Amino acid sequence: MTAVRNHPATTKLGGEKMENQLTKNHRKITTLAINGMVMAVYLAVTIMIKPLASGAVQFRLSESLNHLVVFNKKLMWGVLGGVVVYNILFSEFGWLDVIFGGSQTFLSLGLTALLAKYVPNIKIRLALNTVIFTASMALIAWMLHIAIDLPFWATYGTTALGEFVVMAVSAPLMYYIDKHVHFANRL
């Protein structure tokens, strides 16, 4: 909602302050709503491909949404929420997967967001994001080693490969989509 300047309601309640507060509230609500949509898309895509989404060999197509942080760091919360909620509701490893999967996602998204101010080139950031997420699959391999005694290095190899394929294939797609949608301007 946009406040009208010099409208009696805004003048009585503080004029510019009221208008600024309405704008801030609108931005917060928009950020929350868009992150909710990102979370819903992550969940829907992961649920649709559930047999491929977990275990030692996994191709979570929803992981392509990890690239959203390259364009807008505020979108990381929707992706993180999708990972955590999916792992709470559907993971056979329960809270262990919530902790390890959530941590892996948070650390990777956070690192990519921090690097954004030092790496202005979007294509390089997409490549770095792919490498960061691929490397961070060590946490998932470690969880699978703890939970069901899978061999760490073999499991790391398969989970990292799956993550790399999804992230590498989706990076140019997300770059193309951003040219039309402009993720940076959405929040």
C-alpha positions in Angstrom: 0.0 0.0 0.0 1.4 3.4 -0.9 0.6 6.3 1.4 -0.6 9.5 -0.2 1.4 12.6 0.7 -0.5 15.2 2.7 -3.4 12.8 3.1 -5.1 13.6 6.4 -4.4 10.1 7.8 -0.6 10.4 7.1 -0.4 14.0 8.2 -2.0 13.2 11.6 0.2 10.1 12.1 3.5 11.6 11.3 3.5 12.3 7.5 6.8 11.1 6.1 7.5 8.8 9.0 4.2 7.0 8.5 4.9 6.7 4.7 8.4 5.3 5.3 7.0 2.8 7.8 4.4 1.6 5.4 7.1 1.2 2.7 9.3 -0.8 5.1 6.4 -3.0 6.1 5.5 -3.6 2.5 9.1 -4.6 1.7 9.2 -7.0 4.7 5.9 -8.6 3.7 7.1 -8.9 0.1 10.4 -10.5 1.2 8.5 -13.0 3.4 6.0 -13.8 0.7 8.6 -14.4 -2.1 10.7 -16.5 0.3 7.6 -18.5 1.1 7.1 -19.1 -2.7 10.7 -20.2 -3.1 10.3 -22.6 -0.2 7.1 -24.0 -1.7 8.8 -24.5 -5.1 11.7 -26.2 -3.5 9.4 -28.5 -1.6 7.2 -29.3 -4.6 10.1 -30.1 -6.9 11.9 -32.2 -4.3 8.7 -34.1 -3.4 8.0 -34.8 -7.1 11.5 -36.4 -7.5 11.7 -37.9 -4.0 13.4 -41.2 -5.1 16.3 -39.2 -6.6 16.4 -36.6 -3.8 18.0 -38.4 -0.9 20.7 -41.0 -0.2 24.2 -41.7 -1.4 23.3 -40.9 -5.1 21.0 -37.9 -5.3 19.9 -35.4 -8.0 17.8 -32.8 -6.2 16.7 -30.7 -9.1 15.4 -28.2 -6.5 19.0 -27.5 -5.6 19.1 -25.3 -8.7 17.3 -22.8 -6.5 20.6 -22.4 -4.6 21.6 -20.1 -7.5 19.0 -17.5 -6.4 21.5 -16.3 -3.8 23.8 -15.2 -6.6 21.3 -12.7 -7.7 19.7 -11.7 -4.4 21.0 -12.8 -1.0 17.6 -12.2 0.6 16.3 -15.2 -1.3 18.5 -17.6 0.7 15.9 -17.9 3.4 13.3 -19.5 1.1 15.8 -22.1 -0.1 17.0 -22.8 3.4 13.4 -23.2 4.6 12.7 -25.6 1.8 15.6 -27.8 2.7 14.8 -27.8 6.4 11.1 -28.4 6.0 11.7 -31.2 3.4 14.2 -32.9 5.7 11.8 -32.6 8.7 8.9 -34.1 6.8 10.4 -36.6 4.4 14.0 -37.5 5.3 14.6 -41.0 6.6 17.4 -39.6 8.7 15.1 -37.1 10.5 16.8 -34.5 12.7 20.3 -35.6 11.7 19.4 -34.6 8.1 17.8 -31.4 9.3 21.0 -30.4 11.1 23.5 -31.6 8.5 21.4 -30.6 5.4 20.4 -27.3 6.9 23.9 -26.5 7.9 25.3 -27.4 4.5 22.8 -25.2 2.8 23.2 -22.3 5.3 27.0 -22.3 5.1 27.1 -22.6 1.3 24.4 -19.9 0.7 26.1 -17.7 3.3 29.5 -18.0 1.8 28.2 -17.3 -1.7 26.3 -14.2 -0.4 29.5 -13.0 1.4 31.5 -13.4 -1.8 29.1 -11.4 -3.8 30.6 -8.0 -2.8 34.1 -9.2 -3.9 33.0 -10.9 -7.1 30.8 -8.6 -9.2 30.6 -10.9 -12.2 27.4 -12.9 -12.1 28.8 -15.8 -14.3 31.8 -16.2 -12.0 29.5 -16.1 -8.9 27.4 -18.9 -10.5 30.5 -21.0 -11.0 31.7 -20.3 -7.5 28.3 -21.2 -6.1 28.4 -24.5 -8.0 31.9 -25.3 -6.6 30.9 -24.2 -3.0 27.8 -26.4 -3.0 29.7 -29.4 -4.6 32.5 -29.2 -2.0 30.0 -28.8 0.9 28.5 -32.1 0.1 31.2 -33.5 2.4 28.7 -32.6 5.2 26.0 -34.8 3.7 28.5 -37.6 3.1 29.6 -37.4 6.7 26.0 -37.6 7.8 25.4 -40.7 5.7 28.6 -42.2 7.1 27.3 -41.5 10.7 23.7 -42.6 10.0 24.1 -45.8 8.0 27.9 -46.4 7.9 28.3 -45.6 4.2 32.0 -45.2 3.2 32.7 -41.5 3.4 34.8 -41.0 0.3 32.7 -43.0 -2.1 29.5 -41.3 -0.7 31.2 -37.9 -1.0 32.0 -38.7 -4.6 28.5 -39.6 -5.6 26.7 -36.9 -3.6 29.2 -34.2 -4.9 28.8 -35.5 -8.5 25.0 -35.3 -8.2 25.2 -31.8 -6.8 27.7 -30.7 -9.4 25.6 -31.9 -12.3 22.4 -30.2 -11.0 24.2 -26.9 -10.2 26.3 -26.8 -13.4 23.3 -27.6 -15.7 21.0 -25.1 -13.9 23.5 -22.2 -13.7 23.1 -21.1 -17.3 19.4 -21.6 -17.0 19.2 -19.4 -13.9 21.3 -16.8 -15.7 18.9 -16.8 -18.6 15.8 -16.6 -16.4 17.4 -13.7 -14.5 17.8 -11.7 -17.7 14.0 -11.7 -18.0 12.9 -11.8 -14.3 15.6 -9.8 -12.6 15.8 -11.5 -9.3 17.8 -8.7 -7.8 14.9 -6.3 -8.2 12.2 -8.6 -6.7 12.9 -7.6 -3.1 
